[in-house]
Amino acid sequence: MAEVLVYVDHVDGAVRKPTLELLTLARRVGEPVAVALGNGAADTAATLAEHGAVKVLTADAPEFADYLVVPKVDALQAAYDAVSPAAVLLPSSAEAKEIAARLAVRIKSGIITDAIDLEAGDEGPVATQSAFAASYTTKSRITQGTPVITVKPNSAAVEAAPAAGTVEALSVSFSEQATGTKVVSRTPRESTGRPELTEAAIVVSGGRGVNGAENFAIIEALADSLGAAVGASRAAVDAGWYPHSNQVGQTGKSVSPQLYIASGISGAIQHRAGMQTSKTIVAINKDAEAPIFDLVDYGVVGDLFEVVPALTEEVKSR
Ligand code: FAD
């Protein structure tokens, strides 16, 4: 069976969920060979093996330390040269998409970004993407070179599939470009302890109906009871009630969680563009005619100031 390279997103050896989802999809296309780079790379091996990686190629070097992209492209290309894979899969993070694009240029391959599903095809992997604010899905495959495909978080279930997970050191020679950039400063964002918006399995969002920054506390309380991330509509962000980094929609982030709860959000097309592919959508809105109810799986017509705290209490009591 052909090998498929899977680029591992990890933090100091802790593998992030989108990579485990990628392994599920990779197994449909071939035998996953994982590429883990940077601090703690070797520590990823056990988790990756539990989820189907037949081999884990690891490399650590000071060049990987500063969130620079080119050293990682150099390493992924070294893995590509060593393995000659049938496909290269990466998560759809901003960083991994840049790595994917640069690799595709170097190896003269086509690239598909933001896939939401992947299956084996007679002429190579077939990727599903969603288009036009998720009104359409398209299926496509790469016709030139080795397919390089990035996949959105929450596109597949994480499945345990024990495999050998043999660890091999990857030898990387860095290109001139790799040392041509230097990080001069870094300002870490204060952690909320909540999952990353684009990776979260559950997102609870608030809109103009939340009616003030201070009232977002009830949205956060529901989110925390569910272990969810917090999102916001542009109206809430423009009003200064919640940071832009939490905006969901056309000019914000795209999310595709298992569960999306929209509170006090009308469901404008630009908001839908960022959340329409969520697996289960719940809306709480006091206007029964709000357009969001056209796309929900479950709708509650009611005042969010009553419904959201009641829901939080119910979740906490279980
Ligand atoms: P509203 O449309 O004002 O809806 C508020 C809702 O809350 C109403 O349905 C109301 O019935 C309900 N409500 C009020 N009080 C309560 C209560 N007590 N209990 C329950 N329900 C209540 N928007 C985005 O969200 N994301 C984007 O990325 C984005 N990008 C855009 C890009 C462009 C180019 C443009 C033109 C617009 C964009 N917008 C975006 C804006 C979008 O068109 C809408 O204006 C916005 O989504 C509306 O936000 P909202 O639903 O929170 O507010």
Residues whose N, C-alpha, C, O or C-beta is under 5 A from the ligand:
A	BS01	FAD	G207 R208 G209 A232 S233 R234 A235 A236 V248 G249 Q250 T251 G252 G264 I265 S266 G267 A268 Q270 H271 I284 N285 K286 D287 A290 G302 D303 L304 F305
